Amino acid sequence: MNAMMRRVVIGTTAISMALAVAACGKAGDNKDNGGGSSSPAGGDKTIGLLLPDSVTARYEKFDKPFFVSKVNELCSDCKVEYANAAGDTSKQAQQVSSMITKGVKVIVISAQDSAAIKSSLKTAVDKGIKVVAYDRLAQGPVSAYVSFDNVKVGQLQGEALIAALGAKATPKSKIVMINGDDADPNAGQFKQGAHKALDGKVDIAYEQSGLWKDTVAAQKMSAAITQLGAKNIAGVYAANDGMAGGIANTLKGAGISGIPLTGQDAELAGIQRIVAGTQSSTVYKAFKPEADAAAQIAVNLLEGKSIDSLATQTLTSGSGDKVPSQLLVPVSVTKANIKDTVVKDKLYTVAEICAGEFAAACKTAGLQ
C-alpha cells in the first residue's frame, strides 16, 4: 500500500476558469487545498470529490483529473465539486458539510481519518446523499467502496523484500518496518499482508508507524539505526514511496547502501530511486482504473442505477457496516518491469524517469 501518496479560491477569475472548463468538458486545475469547484456547484447532477492530502503526489496529479474526466464522459451534464483536506481531519469534516450545503447528490471520499469522518457521512446520508468510499474504507453508512486489494498490496511488498534479500532472507536477518498511519484503515491491511509475507522468514526487529510522512519515517529510521546498529539492518519495509524517500535519505546519511527498501504508489520519485538502486520495489496501483471505477459507481448512484455488477464483493468497515466493494489488482514494480508497467500505461515517459541525474542509471537499467 502502499505505500505504494491540499485549498478554496473564490472570485471572478476562478468563476471564469470554471465556466471555461465546463465549456470544454474537462477538469479544472484548482489546487486550493480548502476546496474548490471543477464546475459550477449545486443542482441535481453534482458529485462531490473529497481527497485526503496533497503531500501524496497521486491525488492531485492523477486521481482528481482522471475522476472528473470519466464523470464528464459518462454524464455530460454532471458536475464535480472538489476539495482536498490537506491532511486535516477537521477540515475534511467541514468539507463534507460544505458539500451538503452545495446540494451534491453523491460524495466520493478518500477519508483522512476513516473513523473520525463517520458522523459527517451519516449526516450526509441522512440528507439523502449517497457516499462512495474511495481508496480508503470510511466508516459509517457507505453505499460502495472502490480500492485495491490492500492486503495483497502489503503481501506484494513483503514478497518483493524477501526476493530482494535473496540468500540473506533468514530468520535472523533484521528488518525495519515503517507502517502507515493507523487512522487510515488501509495501513492496517498493508501491514497485515506484509506480515503474512515476512513473518517467520526474517526478524522484524523494529516496527513503527511513519504516519505517511517522509519526515516522521526518516526519524523512525534514524531511531532504528541507533537501536539496532547500521551494520545489522538487512532491509527496510516502507509502506509507501513518500516515506521511502525520507528513509532513503536517512540510510544515505548513515552510510548504509545496497539494502532492499520497499514502497508503494509508484510515485515518480520512487521509480527513479528504483532505477538508481536506492529503493528496490514499489507497488503500482493503476490510478486511472480506480478513478474510472469510482466515477462509474458515482454516476450510477446519482442516476438511480444498480451498482451490483460493479461492486461484486462485500467488505466490513471498522464500524461494522457491510459495504459493496470493487477491488482492483495491484502490481509489484522492480527495475525489471518498469517498462512493462508504468511506462506501458503512460503513467510516466522514459524521458521523465531518466531526467537529469538518473540518465546514466537508466542506461544501465536498459530504459534508454
C-alpha positions in Angstrom: 0.0 0.0 0.0 1.1 1.0 0.0 3.0 2.7 0.2 2.7 2.3 -2.6 0.9 9.1 -1.7 -4.2 20.3 -0.4 -7.3 24.8 -0.8 -10.6 27.4 -2.0 -10.2 30.3 -4.3 -13.4 32.2 -4.9 -13.5 35.2 -7.2 -14.3 36.3 -10.7 -11.1 34.7 -12.1 -12.0 31.3 -10.6 -15.6 31.6 -11.8 -14.3 32.4 -15.3 -12.0 29.4 -15.2 -14.7 27.1 -14.0 -17.0 28.3 -16.8 -14.2 27.8 -19.4 -13.6 24.3 -18.1 -17.3 23.4 -18.2 -17.4 24.5 -21.8 -14.5 22.2 -22.6 -15.9 19.3 -20.5 -12.7 18.8 -18.7 -11.4 19.1 -15.1 -10.1 22.4 -13.8 -6.7 22.9 -12.3 -7.8 24.4 -9.0 -5.0 23.4 -6.5 -6.6 25.1 -3.5 -6.5 22.7 -0.5 -9.5 24.1 1.2 -11.8 23.1 -1.6 -12.9 24.4 -5.0 -15.0 23.5 -8.0 -14.2 21.7 -11.1 -17.5 23.0 -12.3 -20.4 25.1 -11.0 -21.9 23.8 -7.8 -25.4 22.6 -6.9 -28.2 21.0 -9.0 -29.5 17.5 -9.4 -26.3 16.2 -11.0 -23.5 17.3 -8.8 -20.9 14.8 -7.4 -18.6 15.8 -4.6 -15.0 14.5 -4.7 -13.0 14.8 -1.4 -9.4 13.7 -1.3 -7.3 13.5 1.9 -4.0 15.3 1.2 -1.7 16.9 -1.4 1.5 15.6 0.0 0.9 12.2 -1.7 1.5 13.1 -5.3 -1.1 10.8 -6.8 -4.3 12.6 -5.6 -3.9 16.0 -7.3 -1.9 14.7 -10.3 -3.8 11.6 -11.2 -6.9 10.7 -9.1 -8.7 14.1 -9.4 -8.3 14.7 -13.2 -9.0 11.0 -14.1 -12.1 11.0 -11.9 -13.5 14.3 -13.3 -12.7 13.3 -16.9 -14.6 10.0 -16.5 -17.6 11.6 -14.9 -17.8 14.1 -17.8 -17.5 11.2 -20.3 -20.3 9.2 -18.6 -22.6 12.2 -17.9 -22.1 15.3 -19.9 -24.4 17.4 -17.7 -22.9 16.2 -14.4 -20.8 18.5 -12.3 -17.9 17.7 -9.9 -17.3 19.7 -6.8 -13.8 19.2 -5.5 -12.0 19.7 -2.1 -8.7 18.5 -0.6 -8.3 18.1 3.2 -4.6 18.9 3.2 -4.1 16.2 5.8 -6.5 17.9 8.2 -9.3 15.7 9.6 -11.4 18.6 10.9 -11.1 20.4 7.5 -12.4 17.3 5.7 -15.4 17.2 8.1 -16.1 20.8 7.2 -15.8 20.0 3.5 -18.5 17.3 3.9 -20.8 19.9 5.4 -20.0 22.3 2.6 -20.9 19.6 0.0 -24.2 19.1 1.8 -24.9 22.8 1.6 -24.0 22.9 -2.0 -26.6 20.3 -2.8 -24.4 17.4 -4.1 -26.2 14.1 -4.7 -23.2 11.8 -4.3 -20.0 12.2 -2.3 -16.9 10.3 -3.2 -14.4 10.5 -0.4 -10.9 9.2 0.5 -11.1 9.7 4.2 -8.2 11.4 6.0 -9.4 9.6 9.2 -11.9 6.7 8.5 -13.4 6.7 12.0 -13.5 10.5 12.6 -15.4 11.1 9.4 -18.2 8.7 10.3 -20.6 11.2 11.9 -20.2 13.6 9.0 -21.0 10.9 6.5 -24.1 9.9 8.5 -25.3 13.5 8.3 -24.8 13.5 4.6 -26.7 10.2 4.1 -29.5 11.4 6.4 -29.8 14.3 3.8 -30.3 11.8 1.0 -26.7 11.9 -0.3 -25.0 8.6 -1.4 -21.4 8.1 -0.2 -18.7 6.2 -2.1 -15.5 5.4 -0.1 -12.5 5.9 -2.4 -9.2 4.1 -1.9 -9.8 4.1 1.9 -12.8 2.4 3.5 -14.5 5.1 5.6 -16.7 4.1 8.5 -20.4 4.8 8.5 -23.3 4.3 6.1 -21.3 4.0 2.9 -23.0 2.8 -0.3 -19.9 1.5 -2.1 -16.2 1.2 -1.8 -13.6 1.3 -4.6 -10.0 0.4 -4.0 -7.3 -2.2 -4.5 -6.9 -5.4 -2.6 -4.9 -3.8 0.2 -3.9 -7.0 2.0 -2.5 -8.1 -1.4 -0.6 -4.8 -1.7 1.2 -5.5 1.6 1.8 -9.1 0.6 3.4 -7.9 -2.6 5.6 -5.5 -0.7 6.8 -8.2 1.7 7.4 -10.7 -1.1 9.4 -8.2 -3.0 11.5 -7.5 0.0 12.2 -11.2 0.5 13.1 -11.6 -3.2 15.5 -8.6 -3.0 17.2 -10.1 0.1 17.8 -13.3 -1.7 20.1 -15.6 0.3 20.1 -13.0 3.1 16.4 -13.7 3.8 16.9 -15.7 7.0 15.0 -15.8 10.3 18.0 -13.9 11.9 18.0 -11.1 9.3 16.9 -7.9 11.0 14.2 -5.9 9.1 13.0 -2.4 9.9 9.2 -2.0 9.3 7.8 1.5 8.9 4.0 1.3 8.5 1.4 3.9 7.5 -1.0 6.0 9.7 -3.2 3.8 11.9 -6.1 6.3 11.2 -6.1 5.0 7.7 -7.7 1.5 7.5 -5.5 0.7 4.5 -2.4 1.0 6.7 -3.6 -2.0 8.8 -4.3 -4.0 5.7 -0.9 -3.3 4.2 0.7 -4.3 7.5 -1.4 -7.5 7.6 -0.3 -8.5 4.1 3.3 -7.6 4.7 3.5 -9.7 7.9 1.9 -12.6 6.0 4.9 -12.5 3.7 7.6 -11.7 6.2 6.8 -13.4 9.4 9.0 -16.5 10.1 11.3 -15.6 7.1 13.0 -12.6 8.7 13.3 -10.9 12.0 11.2 -7.8 12.2 13.4 -6.1 14.7 11.9 -2.6 14.7 8.3 -1.7 13.7 6.8 1.7 14.0 4.2 4.0 12.2 5.6 6.7 9.9 2.2 8.4 9.7 2.5 8.5 5.8 5.1 11.4 6.4 8.6 11.3 5.0 9.9 13.3 7.9 8.4 11.0 10.5 9.6 7.9 8.6 13.1 9.4 8.5 13.0 10.0 12.2 11.9 6.4 12.9 14.6 5.0 10.6 17.2 7.0 12.5 15.9 5.6 15.8 16.1 2.1 14.3 19.7 2.6 13.2 20.6 3.8 16.7 18.8 0.8 18.3 19.9 -2.0 16.0 23.2 -0.7 14.6 23.8 0.3 11.0 25.6 -3.0 10.1 22.8 -5.1 11.5 19.9 -3.9 9.3 19.3 -6.2 6.3 16.4 -4.4 4.7 13.5 -1.9 5.2 9.8 -2.2 4.7 8.3 1.2 3.9 4.6 1.2 3.4 4.7 3.9 0.6 7.0 5.8 -1.6 6.7 9.1 0.2 8.1 7.5 3.4 10.6 5.5 1.4 12.1 8.8 0.2 12.7 10.0 3.8 14.1 6.6 4.8 16.4 6.6 1.7 17.9 9.9 2.8 18.4 8.7 6.3 20.1 5.5 5.1 22.4 7.5 2.9 23.3 9.8 5.7 24.2 6.8 7.9 26.4 5.4 5.2 24.0 2.4 4.6 23.7 1.3 1.0 22.8 -1.8 -1.0 19.9 -3.0 1.2 16.3 -3.5 0.0 13.8 -0.8 0.6 10.1 -1.2 -0.4 7.5 1.4 -1.3 4.0 1.8 -2.8 2.1 4.1 -5.1 4.7 4.1 -8.0 5.4 7.8 -7.5 7.9 9.2 -10.0 10.5 9.7 -7.3 10.0 6.1 -6.2 10.5 4.8 -9.7 13.6 7.0 -10.0 15.1 5.6 -6.8 14.5 2.1 -8.1 16.4 3.0 -11.2 19.2 4.5 -9.1 19.3 1.5 -6.8 18.3 3.3 -3.6 14.8 1.6 -3.5 14.2 -1.9 -4.5 10.5 -2.0 -5.3 7.2 -0.2 -5.2 3.6 -1.3 -5.8 1.7 0.1 -8.8 -2.0 0.7 -8.2 -3.1 2.0 -11.6 -4.8 5.3 -10.8 -7.0 5.6 -13.9 -8.9 2.3 -13.5 -9.5 3.1 -9.8 -10.7 6.6 -10.6 -12.8 5.4 -13.5 -14.4 2.7 -11.4 -15.3 5.2 -8.7 -16.7 7.6 -11.3 -18.9 4.9 -12.9 -20.3 3.9 -9.5 -20.9 7.5 -8.5 -22.8 8.3 -11.8 -24.8 5.1 -11.4 -25.8 6.1 -7.9 -26.6 9.6 -9.0 -28.9 8.3 -11.8 -30.5 5.7 -9.6 -29.0 2.7 -11.4 -27.8 -0.5 -9.9 -24.1 -1.0 -8.9 -24.4 -4.8 -8.4 -22.4 -5.7 -11.5 -19.7 -3.2 -10.5 -19.3 -3.7 -6.7 -19.3 -7.5 -6.7 -17.6 -8.1 -3.3 -18.6 -7.1 0.2 -16.2 -5.8 2.9 -16.9 -4.9 6.5 -15.8 -1.4 7.6 -14.4 -0.5 11.0 -17.9 0.5 12.1 -19.3 -3.0 11.2 -21.1 -1.8 8.1 -21.3 -4.2 5.1 -20.1 -2.3 2.1 -20.5 -3.4 -1.6 -16.9 -3.2 -3.0 -14.9 -3.2 -6.2 -11.3 -4.2 -5.6 -8.7 -3.9 -8.3 -5.5 -5.9 -8.7 -2.1 -4.2 -7.7 1.2 -5.0 -9.4 4.7 -5.1 -7.9 7.3 -3.0 -9.7 11.0 -3.5 -9.7 13.7 -2.4 -12.0 13.0 -5.4 -14.3 9.4 -4.4 -15.2 9.3 -0.6 -15.2 8.9 -0.6 -18.9 6.0 -3.1 -18.8 4.1 -1.3 -16.1 4.2 2.5 -15.5 5.8 3.3 -18.9 3.5 1.0 -20.8 0.5 2.5 -19.1 1.9 6.0 -19.9 1.9 7.0 -16.3 5.4 8.3 -16.9 7.6 8.6 -20.0 11.1 7.3 -20.1 12.3 10.9 -20.5 10.6 11.8 -17.3 12.0 8.9 -15.4 15.5 9.4 -16.8 15.8 13.1 -16.5 19.0 14.7 -15.1 21.0 12.7 -12.6 19.1 9.5 -13.5 20.2 9.3 -17.1 23.2 7.1 -16.5 21.3 4.7 -14.2 18.6 4.4 -16.8 21.1 3.4 -19.5 22.4 0.7 -17.1 18.9 -0.4 -16.4 18.1 -0.7 -20.1 15.5 2.1 -20.1 17.3 4.2 -22.6 
